[in-house]
């Protein structure tokens, strides 16, 4: 059934559907928007991770 990964065939089908729906002129814009969104998501995740680590260190300092 579903092995958790995307095969090349599945990726090609998805890309073909996107190309048909949005057309070749919109694809660069969509790619840029997705790239920016992914970058912002990674930055937010990193900030949350740092915040959690900082809070953990403060808790350790209080208990010592």
mmCIF file of the N, C-alpha and C atoms, coordinates in Angstrom:
data_MODEL
# 
_entry.id   MODEL 
# 
loop_
_atom_site.group_PDB 
_atom_site.id 
_atom_site.type_symbol 
_atom_site.label_atom_id 
_atom_site.label_alt_id 
_atom_site.label_comp_id 
_atom_site.label_asym_id 
_atom_site.label_entity_id 
_atom_site.label_seq_id 
_atom_site.pdbx_PDB_ins_code 
_atom_site.Cartn_x 
_atom_site.Cartn_y 
_atom_site.Cartn_z 
_atom_site.occupancy 
_atom_site.B_iso_or_equiv 
_atom_site.pdbx_formal_charge 
_atom_site.auth_seq_id 
_atom_site.auth_comp_id 
_atom_site.auth_asym_id 
_atom_site.auth_atom_id 
_atom_site.pdbx_PDB_model_num 
ATOM 1   N N  . UNK A 1 1  ? 0.821  -1.194 0.000   1.00 0.00 ? 1  UNK A N  1 
ATOM 2   C CA . UNK A 1 1  ? 0.000  0.000  0.000   1.00 0.00 ? 1  UNK A CA 1 
ATOM 3   C C  . UNK A 1 1  ? 0.863  1.257  0.000   1.00 0.00 ? 1  UNK A C  1 
ATOM 4   N N  . UNK A 1 2  ? 0.916  1.927  1.127   1.00 0.00 ? 2  UNK A N  1 
ATOM 5   C CA . UNK A 1 2  ? 1.644  3.189  1.218   1.00 0.00 ? 2  UNK A CA 1 
ATOM 6   C C  . UNK A 1 2  ? 2.911  2.959  2.010   1.00 0.00 ? 2  UNK A C  1 
ATOM 7   N N  . UNK A 1 3  ? 4.051  3.160  1.366   1.00 0.00 ? 3  UNK A N  1 
ATOM 8   C CA . UNK A 1 3  ? 5.322  2.886  2.027   1.00 0.00 ? 3  UNK A CA 1 
ATOM 9   C C  . UNK A 1 3  ? 5.916  4.122  2.699   1.00 0.00 ? 3  UNK A C  1 
ATOM 10  N N  . UNK A 1 4  ? 5.256  5.259  2.583   1.00 0.00 ? 4  UNK A N  1 
ATOM 11  C CA . UNK A 1 4  ? 5.747  6.454  3.242   1.00 0.00 ? 4  UNK A CA 1 
ATOM 12  C C  . UNK A 1 4  ? 6.556  7.363  2.356   1.00 0.00 ? 4  UNK A C  1 
ATOM 13  N N  . UNK A 1 5  ? 6.875  6.933  1.153   1.00 0.00 ? 5  UNK A N  1 
ATOM 14  C CA . UNK A 1 5  ? 7.663  7.741  0.242   1.00 0.00 ? 5  UNK A CA 1 
ATOM 15  C C  . UNK A 1 5  ? 6.902  8.002  -1.050  1.00 0.00 ? 5  UNK A C  1 
ATOM 16  N N  . UNK A 1 6  ? 7.404  8.954  -1.817  1.00 0.00 ? 6  UNK A N  1 
ATOM 17  C CA . UNK A 1 6  ? 6.784  9.284  -3.091  1.00 0.00 ? 6  UNK A CA 1 
ATOM 18  C C  . UNK A 1 6  ? 7.680  8.745  -4.190  1.00 0.00 ? 6  UNK A C  1 
ATOM 19  N N  . UNK A 1 7  ? 7.107  7.947  -5.066  1.00 0.00 ? 7  UNK A N  1 
ATOM 20  C CA . UNK A 1 7  ? 7.895  7.402  -6.160  1.00 0.00 ? 7  UNK A CA 1 
ATOM 21  C C  . UNK A 1 7  ? 8.010  8.430  -7.281  1.00 0.00 ? 7  UNK A C  1 
ATOM 22  N N  . UNK A 1 8  ? 8.878  8.158  -8.217  1.00 0.00 ? 8  UNK A N  1 
ATOM 23  C CA . UNK A 1 8  ? 9.094  9.046  -9.353  1.00 0.00 ? 8  UNK A CA 1 
ATOM 24  C C  . UNK A 1 8  ? 7.814  9.167  -10.184 1.00 0.00 ? 8  UNK A C  1 
ATOM 25  N N  . UNK A 1 9  ? 7.127  8.067  -10.374 1.00 0.00 ? 9  UNK A N  1 
ATOM 26  C CA . UNK A 1 9  ? 5.883  8.080  -11.160 1.00 0.00 ? 9  UNK A CA 1 
ATOM 27  C C  . UNK A 1 9  ? 4.836  8.976  -10.506 1.00 0.00 ? 9  UNK A C  1 
ATOM 28  N N  . UNK A 1 10 ? 4.685  8.862  -9.204  1.00 0.00 ? 10 UNK A N  1 
ATOM 29  C CA . UNK A 1 10 ? 3.705  9.682  -8.487  1.00 0.00 ? 10 UNK A CA 1 
ATOM 30  C C  . UNK A 1 10 ? 4.067  11.154 -8.575  1.00 0.00 ? 10 UNK A C  1 
ATOM 31  N N  . UNK A 1 11 ? 5.344  11.456 -8.440  1.00 0.00 ? 11 UNK A N  1 
ATOM 32  C CA . UNK A 1 11 ? 5.809  12.832 -8.527  1.00 0.00 ? 11 UNK A CA 1 
ATOM 33  C C  . UNK A 1 11 ? 5.544  13.412 -9.915  1.00 0.00 ? 11 UNK A C  1 
ATOM 34  N N  . UNK A 1 12 ? 5.795  12.640 -10.952 1.00 0.00 ? 12 UNK A N  1 
ATOM 35  C CA . UNK A 1 12 ? 5.537  13.100 -12.325 1.00 0.00 ? 12 UNK A CA 1 
ATOM 36  C C  . UNK A 1 12 ? 4.057  13.355 -12.573 1.00 0.00 ? 12 UNK A C  1 
ATOM 37  N N  . UNK A 1 13 ? 3.203  12.497 -12.036 1.00 0.00 ? 13 UNK A N  1 
ATOM 38  C CA . UNK A 1 13 ? 1.753  12.690 -12.196 1.00 0.00 ? 13 UNK A CA 1 
ATOM 39  C C  . UNK A 1 13 ? 1.318  13.981 -11.508 1.00 0.00 ? 13 UNK A C  1 
ATOM 40  N N  . UNK A 1 14 ? 1.797  14.206 -10.307 1.00 0.00 ? 14 UNK A N  1 
ATOM 41  C CA . UNK A 1 14 ? 1.445  15.425 -9.573  1.00 0.00 ? 14 UNK A CA 1 
ATOM 42  C C  . UNK A 1 14 ? 1.939  16.656 -10.319 1.00 0.00 ? 14 UNK A C  1 
ATOM 43  N N  . UNK A 1 15 ? 3.182  16.622 -10.799 1.00 0.00 ? 15 UNK A N  1 
ATOM 44  C CA . UNK A 1 15 ? 3.729  17.759 -11.535 1.00 0.00 ? 15 UNK A CA 1 
ATOM 45  C C  . UNK A 1 15 ? 2.964  18.018 -12.823 1.00 0.00 ? 15 UNK A C  1 
ATOM 46  N N  . UNK A 1 16 ? 2.537  16.953 -13.514 1.00 0.00 ? 16 UNK A N  1 
ATOM 47  C CA . UNK A 1 16 ? 1.761  17.125 -14.739 1.00 0.00 ? 16 UNK A CA 1 
ATOM 48  C C  . UNK A 1 16 ? 0.415  17.772 -14.438 1.00 0.00 ? 16 UNK A C  1 
ATOM 49  N N  . UNK A 1 17 ? -0.228 17.368 -13.358 1.00 0.00 ? 17 UNK A N  1 
ATOM 50  C CA . UNK A 1 17 ? -1.519 17.954 -12.985 1.00 0.00 ? 17 UNK A CA 1 
ATOM 51  C C  . UNK A 1 17 ? -1.349 19.422 -12.620 1.00 0.00 ? 17 UNK A C  1 
ATOM 52  N N  . UNK A 1 18 ? -0.309 19.739 -11.890 1.00 0.00 ? 18 UNK A N  1 
ATOM 53  C CA . UNK A 1 18 ? -0.043 21.136 -11.517 1.00 0.00 ? 18 UNK A CA 1 
ATOM 54  C C  . UNK A 1 18 ? 0.208  21.967 -12.763 1.00 0.00 ? 18 UNK A C  1 
ATOM 55  N N  . UNK A 1 19 ? 0.962  21.425 -13.700 1.00 0.00 ? 19 UNK A N  1 
ATOM 56  C CA . UNK A 1 19 ? 1.243  22.142 -14.940 1.00 0.00 ? 19 UNK A CA 1 
ATOM 57  C C  . UNK A 1 19 ? -0.032 22.392 -15.732 1.00 0.00 ? 19 UNK A C  1 
ATOM 58  N N  . UNK A 1 20 ? -0.911 21.425 -15.776 1.00 0.00 ? 20 UNK A N  1 
ATOM 59  C CA . UNK A 1 20 ? -2.178 21.580 -16.503 1.00 0.00 ? 20 UNK A CA 1 
ATOM 60  C C  . UNK A 1 20 ? -3.070 22.606 -15.815 1.00 0.00 ? 20 UNK A C  1 
ATOM 61  N N  . UNK A 1 21 ? -3.151 22.542 -14.503 1.00 0.00 ? 21 UNK A N  1 
ATOM 62  C CA . UNK A 1 21 ? -4.052 23.424 -13.764 1.00 0.00 ? 21 UNK A CA 1 
ATOM 63  C C  . UNK A 1 21 ? -3.562 24.872 -13.764 1.00 0.00 ? 21 UNK A C  1 
ATOM 64  N N  . UNK A 1 22 ? -2.282 25.081 -13.469 1.00 0.00 ? 22 UNK A N  1 
ATOM 65  C CA . UNK A 1 22 ? -1.783 26.440 -13.302 1.00 0.00 ? 22 UNK A CA 1 
ATOM 66  C C  . UNK A 1 22 ? -1.116 27.006 -14.553 1.00 0.00 ? 22 UNK A C  1 
ATOM 67  N N  . UNK A 1 23 ? -0.610 26.171 -15.395 1.00 0.00 ? 23 UNK A N  1 
ATOM 68  C CA . UNK A 1 23 ? 0.063  26.641 -16.600 1.00 0.00 ? 23 UNK A CA 1 
ATOM 69  C C  . UNK A 1 23 ? 1.527  26.955 -16.344 1.00 0.00 ? 23 UNK A C  1 
ATOM 70  N N  . UNK A 1 24 ? 2.297  27.039 -17.425 1.00 0.00 ? 24 UNK A N  1 
ATOM 71  C CA . UNK A 1 24 ? 3.743  27.228 -17.267 1.00 0.00 ? 24 UNK A CA 1 
ATOM 72  C C  . UNK A 1 24 ? 4.134  28.616 -16.757 1.00 0.00 ? 24 UNK A C  1 
ATOM 73  N N  . UNK A 1 25 ? 3.299  29.607 -16.934 1.00 0.00 ? 25 UNK A N  1 
ATOM 74  C CA . UNK A 1 25 ? 3.646  30.964 -16.485 1.00 0.00 ? 25 UNK A CA 1 
ATOM 75  C C  . UNK A 1 25 ? 3.552  31.127 -14.972 1.00 0.00 ? 25 UNK A C  1 
ATOM 76  N N  . UNK A 1 26 ? 2.681  30.381 -14.339 1.00 0.00 ? 26 UNK A N  1 
ATOM 77  C CA . UNK A 1 26 ? 2.483  30.513 -12.889 1.00 0.00 ? 26 UNK A CA 1 
ATOM 78  C C  . UNK A 1 26 ? 3.433  29.636 -12.076 1.00 0.00 ? 26 UNK A C  1 
ATOM 79  N N  . UNK A 1 27 ? 4.035  28.628 -12.686 1.00 0.00 ? 27 UNK A N  1 
ATOM 80  C CA . UNK A 1 27 ? 4.871  27.696 -11.930 1.00 0.00 ? 27 UNK A CA 1 
ATOM 81  C C  . UNK A 1 27 ? 6.048  28.369 -11.219 1.00 0.00 ? 27 UNK A C  1 
ATOM 82  N N  . UNK A 1 28 ? 6.783  29.297 -11.852 1.00 0.00 ? 28 UNK A N  1 
ATOM 83  C CA . UNK A 1 28 ? 7.870  29.951 -11.100 1.00 0.00 ? 28 UNK A CA 1 
ATOM 84  C C  . UNK A 1 28 ? 7.367  30.726 -9.881  1.00 0.00 ? 28 UNK A C  1 
ATOM 85  N N  . UNK A 1 29 ? 6.228  31.385 -10.016 1.00 0.00 ? 29 UNK A N  1 
ATOM 86  C CA . UNK A 1 29 ? 5.660  32.121 -8.881  1.00 0.00 ? 29 UNK A CA 1 
ATOM 87  C C  . UNK A 1 29 ? 5.280  31.170 -7.755  1.00 0.00 ? 29 UNK A C  1 
ATOM 88  N N  . UNK A 1 30 ? 4.672  30.052 -8.113  1.00 0.00 ? 30 UNK A N  1 
ATOM 89  C CA . UNK A 1 30 ? 4.273  29.068 -7.112  1.00 0.00 ? 30 UNK A CA 1 
ATOM 90  C C  . UNK A 1 30 ? 5.505  28.492 -6.421  1.00 0.00 ? 30 UNK A C  1 
ATOM 91  N N  . UNK A 1 31 ? 6.540  28.212 -7.196  1.00 0.00 ? 31 UNK A N  1 
ATOM 92  C CA . UNK A 1 31 ? 7.781  27.689 -6.623  1.00 0.00 ? 31 UNK A CA 1 
ATOM 93  C C  . UNK A 1 31 ? 8.418  28.661 -5.649  1.00 0.00 ? 31 UNK A C  1 
ATOM 94  N N  . UNK A 1 32 ? 8.462  29.934 -6.024  1.00 0.00 ? 32 UNK A N  1 
ATOM 95  C CA . UNK A 1 32 ? 9.035  30.946 -5.126  1.00 0.00 ? 32 UNK A CA 1 
ATOM 96  C C  . UNK A 1 32 ? 8.215  31.057 -3.844  1.00 0.00 ? 32 UNK A C  1 
ATOM 97  N N  . UNK A 1 33 ? 6.905  31.066 -3.989  1.00 0.00 ? 33 UNK A N  1 
ATOM 98  C CA . UNK A 1 33 ? 6.040  31.177 -2.808  1.00 0.00 ? 33 UNK A CA 1 
ATOM 99  C C  . UNK A 1 33 ? 6.225  29.978 -1.878  1.00 0.00 ? 33 UNK A C  1 
ATOM 100 N N  . UNK A 1 34 ? 6.334  28.795 -2.465  1.00 0.00 ? 34 UNK A N  1 
ATOM 101 C CA . UNK A 1 34 ? 6.541  27.602 -1.637  1.00 0.00 ? 34 UNK A CA 1 
ATOM 102 C C  . UNK A 1 34 ? 7.900  27.645 -0.957  1.00 0.00 ? 34 UNK A C  1 
ATOM 103 N N  . UNK A 1 35 ? 8.918  28.119 -1.662  1.00 0.00 ? 35 UNK A N  1 
ATOM 104 C CA . UNK A 1 35 ? 10.251 28.235 -1.079  1.00 0.00 ? 35 UNK A CA 1 
ATOM 105 C C  . UNK A 1 35 ? 10.273 29.198 0.086   1.00 0.00 ? 35 UNK A C  1 
ATOM 106 N N  . UNK A 1 36 ? 9.621  30.354 -0.085  1.00 0.00 ? 36 UNK A N  1 
ATOM 107 C CA . UNK A 1 36 ? 9.564  31.336 1.001   1.00 0.00 ? 36 UNK A CA 1 
ATOM 108 C C  . UNK A 1 36 ? 8.808  30.774 2.197   1.00 0.00 ? 36 UNK A C  1 
ATOM 109 N N  . UNK A 1 37 ? 7.708  30.078 1.932   1.00 0.00 ? 37 UNK A N  1 
ATOM 110 C CA . UNK A 1 37 ? 6.923  29.495 3.021   1.00 0.00 ? 37 UNK A CA 1 
ATOM 111 C C  . UNK A 1 37 ? 7.734  28.460 3.787   1.00 0.00 ? 37 UNK A C  1 
ATOM 112 N N  . UNK A 1 38 ? 8.459  27.626 3.061   1.00 0.00 ? 38 UNK A N  1 
ATOM 113 C CA . UNK A 1 38 ? 9.281  26.604 3.712   1.00 0.00 ? 38 UNK A CA 1 
ATOM 114 C C  . UNK A 1 38 ? 10.387 27.244 4.541   1.00 0.00 ? 38 UNK A C  1 
ATOM 115 N N  . UNK A 1 39 ? 10.997 28.295 4.021   1.00 0.00 ? 39 UNK A N  1 
ATOM 116 C CA . UNK A 1 39 ? 12.049 29.000 4.755   1.00 0.00 ? 39 UNK A CA 1 
ATOM 117 C C  . UNK A 1 39 ? 11.506 29.598 6.048   1.00 0.00 ? 39 UNK A C  1 
ATOM 118 N N  . UNK A 1 40 ? 10.342 30.241 5.975   1.00 0.00 ? 40 UNK A N  1 
ATOM 119 C CA . UNK A 1 40 ? 9.733  30.822 7.169   1.00 0.00 ? 40 UNK A CA 1 
ATOM 120 C C  . UNK A 1 40 ? 9.357  29.753 8.182   1.00 0.00 ? 40 UNK A C  1 
ATOM 121 N N  . UNK A 1 41 ? 8.859  28.620 7.689   1.00 0.00 ? 41 UNK A N  1 
ATOM 122 C CA . UNK A 1 41 ? 8.492  27.524 8.581   1.00 0.00 ? 41 UNK A CA 1 
ATOM 123 C C  . UNK A 1 41 ? 9.717  26.994 9.312   1.00 0.00 ? 41 UNK A C  1 
ATOM 124 N N  . UNK A 1 42 ? 10.829 26.820 8.587   1.00 0.00 ? 42 UNK A N  1 
ATOM 125 C CA . UNK A 1 42 ? 12.051 26.328 9.218   1.00 0.00 ? 42 UNK A CA 1 
ATOM 126 C C  . UNK A 1 42 ? 12.574 27.313 10.256  1.00 0.00 ? 42 UNK A C  1 
ATOM 127 N N  . UNK A 1 43 ? 12.493 28.610 9.949   1.00 0.00 ? 43 UNK A N  1 
ATOM 128 C CA . UNK A 1 43 ? 12.941 29.623 10.909  1.00 0.00 ? 43 UNK A CA 1 
ATOM 129 C C  . UNK A 1 43 ? 12.080 29.591 12.166  1.00 0.00 ? 43 UNK A C  1 
ATOM 130 N N  . UNK A 1 44 ? 10.774 29.470 11.994  1.00 0.00 ? 44 UNK A N  1 
ATOM 131 C CA . UNK A 1 44 ? 9.873  29.418 13.150  1.00 0.00 ? 44 UNK A CA 1 
ATOM 132 C C  . UNK A 1 44 ? 10.140 28.171 13.983  1.00 0.00 ? 44 UNK A C  1 
ATOM 133 N N  . UNK A 1 45 ? 10.357 27.043 13.330  1.00 0.00 ? 45 UNK A N  1 
ATOM 134 C CA . UNK A 1 45 ? 10.645 25.807 14.056  1.00 0.00 ? 45 UNK A CA 1 
ATOM 135 C C  . UNK A 1 45 ? 11.950 25.936 14.830  1.00 0.00 ? 45 UNK A C  1 
ATOM 136 N N  . UNK A 1 46 ? 12.940 26.573 14.221  1.00 0.00 ? 46 UNK A N  1 
ATOM 137 C CA . UNK A 1 46 ? 14.228 26.776 14.891  1.00 0.00 ? 46 UNK A CA 1 
ATOM 138 C C  . UNK A 1 46 ? 14.066 27.679 16.108  1.00 0.00 ? 46 UNK A C  1 
ATOM 139 N N  . UNK A 1 47 ? 13.280 28.739 15.961  1.00 0.00 ? 47 UNK A N  1 
ATOM 140 C CA . UNK A 1 47 ? 13.051 29.648 17.086  1.00 0.00 ? 47 UNK A CA 1 
ATOM 141 C C  . UNK A 1 47 ? 12.332 28.942 18.228  1.00 0.00 ? 47 UNK A C  1 
ATOM 142 N N  . UNK A 1 48 ? 11.374 28.105 17.905  1.00 0.00 ? 48 UNK A N  1 
ATOM 143 C CA . UNK A 1 48 ? 10.649 27.362 18.943  1.00 0.00 ? 48 UNK A CA 1 
ATOM 144 C C  . UNK A 1 48 ? 11.586 26.401 19.645  1.00 0.00 ? 48 UNK A C  1 
ATOM 145 N N  . UNK A 1 49 ? 12.441 25.730 18.878  1.00 0.00 ? 49 UNK A N  1 
ATOM 146 C CA . UNK A 1 49 ? 13.409 24.805 19.465  1.00 0.00 ? 49 UNK A CA 1 
ATOM 147 C C  . UNK A 1 49 ? 14.347 25.533 20.420  1.00 0.00 ? 49 UNK A C  1 
ATOM 148 N N  . UNK A 1 50 ? 14.845 26.698 19.996  1.00 0.00 ? 50 UNK A N  1 
ATOM 149 C CA . UNK A 1 50 ? 15.740 27.484 20.845  1.00 0.00 ? 50 UNK A CA 1 
ATOM 150 C C  . UNK A 1 50 ? 15.024 27.931 22.118  1.00 0.00 ? 50 UNK A C  1 
ATOM 151 N N  . UNK A 1 51 ? 13.767 28.315 21.979  1.00 0.00 ? 51 UNK A N  1 
ATOM 152 C CA . UNK A 1 51 ? 12.993 28.752 23.135  1.00 0.00 ? 51 UNK A CA 1 
ATOM 153 C C  . UNK A 1 51 ? 12.814 27.612 24.136  1.00 0.00 ? 51 UNK A C  1 
ATOM 154 N N  . UNK A 1 52 ? 12.535 26.438 23.631  1.00 0.00 ? 52 UNK A N  1 
ATOM 155 C CA . UNK A 1 52 ? 12.360 25.274 24.513  1.00 0.00 ? 52 UNK A CA 1 
ATOM 156 C C  . UNK A 1 52 ? 13.669 24.946 25.211  1.00 0.00 ? 52 UNK A C  1 
ATOM 157 N N  . UNK A 1 53 ? 14.777 24.968 24.464  1.00 0.00 ? 53 UNK A N  1 
ATOM 158 C CA . UNK A 1 53 ? 16.083 24.679 25.078  1.00 0.00 ? 53 UNK A CA 1 
ATOM 159 C C  . UNK A 1 53 ? 16.434 25.708 26.138  1.00 0.00 ? 53 UNK A C  1 
ATOM 160 N N  . UNK A 1 54 ? 16.138 26.974 25.877  1.00 0.00 ? 54 UNK A N  1 
ATOM 161 C CA . UNK A 1 54 ? 16.418 28.037 26.848  1.00 0.00 ? 54 UNK A CA 1 
ATOM 162 C C  . UNK A 1 54 ? 15.583 27.839 28.106  1.00 0.00 ? 54 UNK A C  1 
ATOM 163 N N  . UNK A 1 55 ? 14.303 27.497 27.918  1.00 0.00 ? 55 UNK A N  1 
ATOM 164 C CA . UNK A 1 55 ? 13.437 27.266 29.073  1.00 0.00 ? 55 UNK A CA 1 
ATOM 165 C C  . UNK A 1 55 ? 13.918 26.069 29.884  1.00 0.00 ? 55 UNK A C  1 
ATOM 166 N N  . UNK A 1 56 ? 14.354 25.015 29.214  1.00 0.00 ? 56 UNK A N  1 
ATOM 167 C CA . UNK A 1 56 ? 14.870 23.844 29.915  1.00 0.00 ? 56 UNK A CA 1 
ATOM 168 C C  . UNK A 1 56 ? 16.112 24.181 30.729  1.00 0.00 ? 56 UNK A C  1 
ATOM 169 N N  . UNK A 1 57 ? 17.002 24.987 30.140  1.00 0.00 ? 57 UNK A N  1 
ATOM 170 C CA . UNK A 1 57 ? 18.213 25.391 30.859  1.00 0.00 ? 57 UNK A CA 1 
ATOM 171 C C  . UNK A 1 57 ? 17.873 26.234 32.071  1.00 0.00 ? 57 UNK A C  1 
ATOM 172 N N  . UNK A 1 58 ? 16.885 27.114 31.966  1.00 0.00 ? 58 UNK A N  1 
ATOM 173 C CA . UNK A 1 58 ? 16.469 27.930 33.113  1.00 0.00 ? 58 UNK A CA 1 
ATOM 174 C C  . UNK A 1 58 ? 15.915 27.057 34.228  1.00 0.00 ? 58 UNK A C  1 
ATOM 175 N N  . UNK A 1 59 ? 15.134 26.054 33.854  1.00 0.00 ? 59 UNK A N  1 
ATOM 176 C CA . UNK A 1 59 ? 14.570 25.144 34.857  1.00 0.00 ? 59 UNK A CA 1 
ATOM 177 C C  . UNK A 1 59 ? 15.672 24.366 35.568  1.00 0.00 ? 59 UNK A C  1 
ATOM 178 N N  . UNK A 1 60 ? 16.679 23.941 34.824  1.00 0.00 ? 60 UNK A N  1 
ATOM 179 C CA . UNK A 1 60 ? 17.790 23.196 35.432  1.00 0.00 ? 60 UNK A CA 1 
ATOM 180 C C  . UNK A 1 60 ? 18.550 24.092 36.399  1.00 0.00 ? 60 UNK A C  1 
ATOM 181 N N  . UNK A 1 61 ? 18.742 25.353 36.021  1.00 0.00 ? 61 UNK A N  1 
ATOM 182 C CA . UNK A 1 61 ? 19.458 26.284 36.886  1.00 0.00 ? 61 UNK A CA 1 
ATOM 183 C C  . UNK A 1 61 ? 18.677 26.543 38.183  1.00 0.00 ? 61 UNK A C  1 
ATOM 184 N N  . UNK A 1 62 ? 17.374 26.591 38.100  1.00 0.00 ? 62 UNK A N  1 
ATOM 185 C CA . UNK A 1 62 ? 16.553 26.839 39.282  1.00 0.00 ? 62 UNK A CA 1 
ATOM 186 C C  . UNK A 1 62 ? 16.596 25.664 40.244  1.00 0.00 ? 62 UNK A C  1 
ATOM 187 N N  . UNK A 1 63 ? 16.657 24.440 39.720  1.00 0.00 ? 63 UNK A N  1 
ATOM 188 C CA . UNK A 1 63 ? 16.651 23.264 40.582  1.00 0.00 ? 63 UNK A CA 1 
ATOM 189 C C  . UNK A 1 63 ? 18.002 23.034 41.228  1.00 0.00 ? 63 UNK A C  1 
ATOM 190 N N  . UNK A 1 64 ? 19.065 23.575 40.660  1.00 0.00 ? 64 UNK A N  1 
ATOM 191 C CA . UNK A 1 64 ? 20.412 23.379 41.225  1.00 0.00 ? 64 UNK A CA 1 
ATOM 192 C C  . UNK A 1 64 ? 20.661 24.388 42.239  1.00 0.00 ? 64 UNK A C  1 
# 
